[in-house]
Every structure is written in C-alpha cells, then in structure tokens.
Amino acid sequence: MLKKLVSIGLGLSLVATSLLAVELEKKKLTIGFIALTDCAPIVIAKEKGFFDKYGLDVHVVKEGGGWPGIQQKVISGEYDFSHALAGMPIAATLGINGNANLQAVLSLDFNGNGITFGNNIIKKMEQYGMDKTSRPLTSDALKKYIDAKRKAEGSNYQPLSFGMVHPVSTHNYELRYWMASSGIVPDRDTTIKPFPPPTMPSNLIAGNIEGYCVGEPWNERIVLKRRGSTLVTNYDIWNNNPEKVLQTRADFIEKNPETTKAVMKAILEAQMWLDASWENRKEAAKILSKPNYVKAPVKVLEKSMTGTFQYLKGQKSEANPMFNVFANYYAAYPYYSHGMWFITQMYRWGQIDKPVDMKKVIESVYRPDLFAEVAKEVGYSLPPSAWKKDGVDKYNMFMDGKVFDPNKAVEYIFSTGIDESKVSKEELLKVNKWTVKTEQPNYVCPYGPAGCADPKYVTK
C-alpha cells in the first residue's frame, strides 16, 4: 500500500513538474472587451479563476470607444487580446480596418444578435402585412413600406436610417442579408450607420434611427422599455452562425506561444462552463450585470442567456435555447469556412476593391491548427474538418435556403441578385482556383444542456 501511495505521489509530482516546465513568456496581460453578453467567456475566465489556473494575471478592460477602439488598441499593443467581431481580424489583415496581421485563435460564441425596430416603423410594416409573431420573420413588409414611401416622395425620397455596430461586423452583414433577401437594396433604399452597441437604445429613442442590429442585452433593453420589438434574431437568419472571436496580433503569438495557449485554454474552459448548465448561465448573468462588465439588470441579461428570448414588447419570452451557444456544437472552433463567408460579404458590399486569394487570406488569419493543440489539453472535441458547407442541415440553415460552399465562394458572392461588388466575378475567379475538402460535423452537445435545442442531443 505504501509503495502504491509513493508511486501515485511520484506520478503527481511528475505531472506538476511537467506543468511548471511550461514557462509563460508573459504573465501579466490586458484583454479588452465590449459591454455585450458574448464577452462572457472572457469575464468568466477572469471571475471563475480559469486565468489564474494557467498562471496568468489578466486585467480585463471594458472598452468605451466601441469596436474601433478595440481594434486600435489591439494593433497598438495596448490590449494583448480582445473580444472581436469575427470579421475584424480579416479586415485588418486585408488593410481595410486598420493594417496589421491579426489572428482569430478561437470563436467565442454562436448567434447572440437581434434586429430591433421602434414602435412607429413596426406599425407602418403591420399596415403592409407584417405578422411580427412569424419566425423567421422576413423583410417583405419593410420592402413594401419602402416602395410605397419612395412612390409617395418621388425624387425627394428620404432613405430610412438603421444602426449597426461596425462596417465589418456580423451585424452589418446580417442586417443587409435580411433586407436584401426581400429585394431591398441597403445603400439605396436605406442608410446604415455604425454606433457603439450600448448607445443603440438611446439612438432609437431619440429618433436618430428606425431600428438596429446589435448583440445582447441592447435588444431586450428596448423591448422591456416597450419602445420597440425584436423582429428577427441572427439565429433566425443563419442558424448557429459565428459571432465573436478572440483576436491578437500574429507577432504576439510568435513571441508568446505558451502564453497564447494558456489564454486559449482558460477561455475555452470558461466556454465549457457556460454551457454546462442553465444554473451556470444564471450565475454568469449576475456577474455580467456588474458595473465593470455589461452593467445591465440581471433580468434583462437572463432574457437571452437562460434559453429564452423576448421578441415582442408586452409579450412573454419565447423558447430560444440556442440564442447563445458558447461551447456546444463546436461553437469555440475557428472554422476556415466561417471566416471565408465574411470575406464574401466584404466583396458583396464593396468593402474590398481588389481580387485576393480568399483561401490564402483566411488561412493566415483563423487558427484552427493552434486551436487543435489547445483543445486536446482541455478535453474539447474537434470537428472533422476546418472546412464545411453552411446552410445544409436542420441546425445550420440560412433563412432564404441558400447554401454556402467554400469551393463556390466566388459564385456565392454574385448569386443573390443584389450586390455592390467593386471586383468582377472573372477577376476573382482568376486568383481563386483552389479546392478544399469539406466535411460536415454532427450536431453534438457534449458539455451540457445550455445552448442546446433539445435535451436528447446532450451527450455525456
């Protein structure tokens, strides 16, 4: 028995020694975030001790300058890592949003956004046949209202104004995708302007915009104030779409590989904790409500974080368990194909003015290779490939039924009938002659019930 205990002790000692042998290049770090519920993995990694577990001394900072402030401070090195829109590191690497090789080391979540309109325009849309209880709700009534408004005003037509959080945000692309699916030409029929997320409700109430696309809790704030309703969520537009990523500079990773992996492990464990139970989600809502984090009432944060979502003012919340997914269904995995979808939108809406090899770009920005190393150490399962098709199964559908196949990315840009591309299809095809092998992941929820559509899919 004594020999057995000695053997166990020696084994534990060797494990401890091996852990200590991994010397972190930098232990004191600063991570920036925006006041949104999907900063939760970063906040939870701090509050629940996951950063401490990996020998990190992390200062998490709420950025007051919106997404432009986040991006500037990551590029300058003031932030070592940051909460980021999934398209931001791609845009910076392409030189259209800053100019630096930034990389996305993991995905922070799926879904989490809504398109919220004020009461006045909702009344107008209802006059044109909108049933606001329909899921997913199309923009058909908005199109009819715009057409009638244009006919009445003629050459004096005043485009409707809407808000989103940043030009290369998922929110901008989702709002445009939703509008264009009914034939609305966003930059002709409307004006779409960027605002910092926490200012969206005040801008709507002030009449500066008719509606907006933003992450939580800034949709539910308006709904609970009864000043508007959320008509559609981004889960309704594209089931299980990528939302935020953890980004840093490529040169930081090169100089600090062990530190980078330690940060990734801490945040990945926080993501698994968030999906482990609805009780954890409730605890997270209380933590996020603090002034130094999201600074919103717990009841508002719980509307989306605990498996429900209140779309309409004065009505009950509706079941929406996948509104926030942090770890389940490979939500933490940085798919190349997800990143490429954002490049197609940058082309579609005229944000890139030269042809680039999309595969080469995304492989220089998203890091599933680094993620795979870290995932094994914390027990996070990996999908069969970094390339997949989107829009092909029950848990991954676009509202208009389209399929995104990365091998047909160029064709996809020009398949919608509404685009503002500054680069021709022929020019893009010349530099995108590659093919990739795609494999579809199964729907799996191995980390717990939170974020799962149905308990039967929770695997032990």
N, C-alpha and C positions, 0 to 999 in steps of 0.2 A: 504493500500500500504506500509506504514511504517513497519507494522508487518511482511509483506511478505519479505521486504528487510532485516529486522532484522533476520528473520528465515533463509534466504539464507546466510546471514553473519555468523550466528552461525554454519550453516552446513559446510561452507567453513573452518571456524575456526577449527571445529572438524576434518575435513579431514586433514588439515595442522598439527594438533596436533598428529593425528594418524601416519602421515608420519614421524614427528620428533621423535615419540616414538620408531621407529626402529633405534636403536643405532648401528652404524657400529663399528665392533671390530677393524678394521684397515682402515684408510682412505688414507694414502699415500702408493701407490703401484707401482711396476715396472712390466711392461709386455714386454716380448721380442718378436721380430718378424724377419722374413727373408724377404729380398727385393724381394717380389713377389706380383702380383696384388691381390692375395687372402688374403693378410694381410689387405685388405681394411676395413673389419668390425671393426678391432681394431683401425686403423688410423682414420676412420670416427667417431667412438665413441669419440675419442680424439678431433678431429678438429671441429666437429659439436656440441660439448657441451653435449653429452649424459652422459659421465662420470661425468661431473660437475652436471648435473641434479640429479644424485643419490648420491651427496655428496662425490664423490671420487676425489682424487688428484692423477692422474695417469701419470707416466713417461713412455713413450713408447720408447723402445730401439731397434735400428737396430743391429742385431747380425752379427758380422763379421766372426765368426767361423763356419758358416754353421749349419746344423741340430745337429751335435754332440755338438756344443757349446750351442745351445738352451737347449738340454736335460740335459747337465751337470749343467747348471745354474738354471734350474727348480728344479732339485733334490737337489742341494746345498741350495736353498732358495734365491739365488741372484735375480731370477725372481719369482714373486708371481704367475704369469700366463704366458702362452706363446701360440703363434701361433704354431701349431704342426702338423706333419704328422699323419693321422688317426691311423696308426699302432704303433706310438711311445709309447703312454701310455700303450698299451697292452704289447709291448715288454719289457718295463721297469718293469712292474708288474710281468712278467714271468722271469725276470732276464737275458734277452738276449740283452738288450740295456740299460745299467745302471742297477740299482737294487733298485727300490722303487715303492710303490703303488701309481702310478699316475692315475688320472681320467680325462676322457673327459666329460666336463659338457655340451657342445653343439658342433654341427657341424658348421663350418664356411662357408661351400660352397659345391656345387656340381661341378664336371668337372674341367676345367681350365688348363689341361696339353696337351702337344703335343709331338710327336716323330718326330724329325727333323734330316734329313740326309744331308751330304755335297754333293756338285755337282758331285764329282768323283764317289762315290758309286751309286748315282742316275743314272748316265749314264750306269754303269755296270748293274744295275737292269732293266733298259729300254731295254737292249740287251736281257734280259730274259723275255720279255713280259709285263713289268710293265706299266700300264696306270695310271700315277700319278694323273689324274683327277677323278679316280674312288673313290666313297665314300660309305661305308668304304673301304679303301684300305687294302688288305690282305698282308701278308709277303711271299706270294708264290714266287715272283720273287727273293726275298732275299734268300730263301731256294735253288732255282735253281742255283743262283750265288755261294752260299756256297758249294753246291755239286760239281759244276764244278771246283771251286778253290781247294777243297780237292782232287779231282781226279788228277788235274794237279800237285799239290805239294806233294802228297803222304805222306810219313812219315815226311816230312818237313813242313806239313801244319801249317800255322800261323793263328790262330783264329782272326777274325775281332774284333776290340775293340769299345765298346759303353759306354756311360756315363749315369748315373742316380744320384739321389741326396743323397740317403741313403739306406743301405741294407733293412730296414723295411718300405721303402717309397712306396706309391702307384705307383710311377714312376717305381721302380724296378719291382713290380708285373705286372704292365701294359705292360712294355716292354717285359717281359718274356711271359706273356699271349699272346701277339700279335705274338711273334716269334713262340712259341710252337703250336699255332693254325695251322701253316703250316708245323709242323714237325721238326722245328729247336730245337735242344737241347742246351739251352743257355750256360751252363757251359762247354760244349764240343765243340760246333761249334763257340762260340764267347767268348769274355772276357767282363764282365760288371763291371765297376769301379765307385765308388762314387766320385762326385765333388760338391763343393758348387754351388748352382744354378747360381749366377751371372758369374761364371767362365766358364760355358758351351760354350758360343760362342767363347771365346779365345782358349779354348782347341780344338775345332773343326777346327778353322782356322789354328792353329799350327800343325794340323795333328796328334794330340795325340789320337783322336777318330774319327770314321767314322760318328757317329751320337749320339743322346742322347734323353732321355725323361726328360722333365723339365716343370715347370709351366711358365706362362707368367710373364714378357714380353720377356723371353730369347729364345723363338722360333722365334717370329717376328723380333727380332734383327738380326738374321741370314738371314731371308727371305728378309728383307728390305735392307740388305747389299749385297743381291744377291749371298751369299756364300753357299746357300742351300735352301731346301724347307721342309715344314712340311708335312709329308706324311699321318699322321693319328692323330686325337686327342683322348683323353681318352673318350670323349663323343661318338666317333665313336666305340670305343672298348666296352664300357659299358655305355649306356645312363644313365645320372643322377647318376653317381657314387659318393660316398663320397670322399672328398679330404683332407681338413684340419679340425682340431678340436681346441677348446680352452681347454688347459690342465692345471692342477695344481696338487699339492700333496693332497692325501686323508686326511692327517693330517691337512693341511691348511684349508680344507673345514670344518673339525670337529671343529677346533678352531675359525674359522671365517665364520660362516654360513650366516650371514646377509651381510657381505662384499662380499662373493661369489655371492649371489643372486643379489646384486647391480651391480656387474661387468657383470653378465649374462644379466640383463635387459638392461644395457647400450649398450652392443654389439648386442643384439637381436634387439633393436630399430634401431641401425645402419644398420643391415642387411635388415630390412624392408625399411629403407630409400633408400638403394642402389637399391632395386627392384621396388621402387615406380615410377620411370620414367627414360627414357634414358637421360634426361637432368641431372638428379642426377648422372648418370654414367659418363657423360662428366665432371661434376664438380669433381667427385671423381678422374678421370684420371689426372686432373690438380693438385689436392692435392697430389696424389701419385708420381707425377713427381718430387717433391721437393727432394733436395739432402739428407735430413734426413730420407726420406722414400725409395721409389724404385729407384729414380734417373735415370729415363729413359724419353725420349722425349714423350710429350703428344700424338703425332701422332702414336707412337708405342703402347702406353697403350690403346689408343682408338680402335686399330685394334681388340682387343678381348673384351674390356669392353663395347662396344656400340652395340653389337648384330651382329658383323661380325667377320670374321677371314680370313686372307690372308694365304692360304696354300702354294702357289707356287710363287717363285721369278719371278718378272716381270709381274705378272698377277693380276687381280683385286681381291679384297676381296670377299668372298662368305658369304651369309647369314648364320649365326650360332648363333641365339638368345639365345641358351641355353649353349653357351660355358662357361659362368659364371652365376651361379644361387646362390644367397645368402639367400633368404628367401622363395621364391615361391616353390611349390611342396614339402613342409616340409623339405627344404634343411638345416634348422637350427637344425632339430631334431636328437638326437643321437640314431639311431636305434641299438638295440642289434644285429640284423641280419647283419647289415653292419659291425659291429665290428667283428662278428664271421667269416665273409668272409676273413678278414685279417688274422685270426688265421689259416684258411685253407691254405692260401698261405704260411704262415710261415712253416707249415708242408710240403706242396708240394715241397718247395725249400730247405728243410733240415735245417731250422733255429732253430727248436725245436727238442731236442733229447730224450724227454721222453713224455709218454702219460699224458695228462691233461684233466680234465673235462672242455670242452670249454664253456659250458653254465655258469658254476660257475665263470670262469675267466672273461668272458665278463660282467657278472652282477656285478663284483667287480670293473670294470673299467669305463664302459659307464654309464651315469647317467640320463636316461630318466625320472626317478622319480623326481629328483630335477628340471629338465627342465620343467616338467609339472606344478610345483608350480609357477615358474617364468613366464611361457608363459601366464597363466591366468591373471597375473597382467599387462602385456603389450599388451594383445589382440592378441596373436599369437595362431593360431589354431593348434590343435593336431591331428595326425593321429589316426586311430582306435586301433593300437597296436604297441608295440616296436619290434614286430617280423613280418617279411613279407618275401615273396619269391621275388627273383630278377631274371629278365630275362623273365618276363611273359606278358608284355604288350608293347604297342607302345612306351611308354615313359620310358621304363626300360628294354632294351634288351642288351644282350651280342652279339658281332659280330659273334660268332660261334653258336648262337642259344641255348646255354646251359642254364639250369635253376638252380639257387642256392636256395635250400630249406634247411633252417637250421636244419630241422629234419633229413636230409640226408647229413649232413655236412661231416661225415667221408667218406661216399661213394663218395661224390663230389671230395675229395682230390685225389682219385685214379681213377677217371673216365676219365681222359684226355689222358692217354697213355704215357704222359711224366711227370715224377715227380722224385724228388730226396729225397724223404722222408726217414728219419732215423728211423721212427717209423712205425711199421706194421699196416695194417688195423685192424687186430684182436686185437692188443694191445689197439688201440684207441677205438674200439667198446666196450671193457670191461669197460671203465670208462666214456662212453658217452651213457648211457641208457635212458636218459630223452626224453621227447617230449614237444614241445611248440605249442600253438595255434597261427597260423599265420593269419593275415588279411591284405588284400590289400588296400592301400589308393587310392583315386581317384586323377586324375591329377587336381590340383587346383592352381590358381594364384590369390590369394585374395589381394596381396599387390601392384600390378601394372603390367605394361606390360614388364618391364625389366626381362630378364631371361625366358620369355615365348615363346613357339614355335609358337603360333598363338594367335592373339588378342581375338578370340572368347572364349578362355579359361580363360580370365581375369574376375574374379567375383568381384562384388562390395560389 
